[in-house]
Amino acid sequence: MGKLDGQVAFITGAGRGQGRSHAIRLAEEGADIIAVDAPAEVGTVA
């Protein structure tokens, strides 16, 4: 049982670097992870 069992973490920038590290650490503590990343520039919509 982890400290974060039953909790949900929403992580942006989870594809690499600091966001990925946080996602892994929180998952190890039992949190469910919602991970989002946009590795390329996102265009605009008129």
Contacts in CASP RR format, 6 or more apart in sequence:
PFRMAT RR
TARGET T0000
AUTHOR 0000-0000-0000
METHOD contacts of the structure
MODEL  1
MGKLDGQVAFITGAGRGQGRSHAIRLAEEGADIIAVDAPAEVGTVA
2 29 0 8 1.000
2 30 0 8 1.000
3 29 0 8 1.000
3 30 0 8 1.000
4 26 0 8 1.000
4 29 0 8 1.000
4 30 0 8 1.000
4 31 0 8 1.000
5 30 0 8 1.000
5 31 0 8 1.000
6 30 0 8 1.000
6 31 0 8 1.000
6 32 0 8 1.000
7 30 0 8 1.000
7 31 0 8 1.000
7 32 0 8 1.000
8 31 0 8 1.000
8 32 0 8 1.000
8 33 0 8 1.000
8 34 0 8 1.000
9 22 0 8 1.000
9 23 0 8 1.000
9 26 0 8 1.000
9 31 0 8 1.000
9 32 0 8 1.000
9 33 0 8 1.000
9 34 0 8 1.000
10 34 0 8 1.000
10 36 0 8 1.000
11 19 0 8 1.000
11 22 0 8 1.000
11 23 0 8 1.000
11 26 0 8 1.000
11 33 0 8 1.000
11 34 0 8 1.000
11 35 0 8 1.000
11 36 0 8 1.000
12 19 0 8 1.000
12 36 0 8 1.000
12 37 0 8 1.000
13 19 0 8 1.000
13 20 0 8 1.000
13 35 0 8 1.000
13 36 0 8 1.000
13 37 0 8 1.000
13 38 0 8 1.000
14 20 0 8 1.000
14 22 0 8 1.000
14 23 0 8 1.000
14 33 0 8 1.000
14 35 0 8 1.000
14 36 0 8 1.000
14 37 0 8 1.000
15 35 0 8 1.000
15 37 0 8 1.000
15 39 0 8 1.000
16 37 0 8 1.000
16 39 0 8 1.000
23 33 0 8 1.000
23 35 0 8 1.000
26 33 0 8 1.000
27 33 0 8 1.000
END
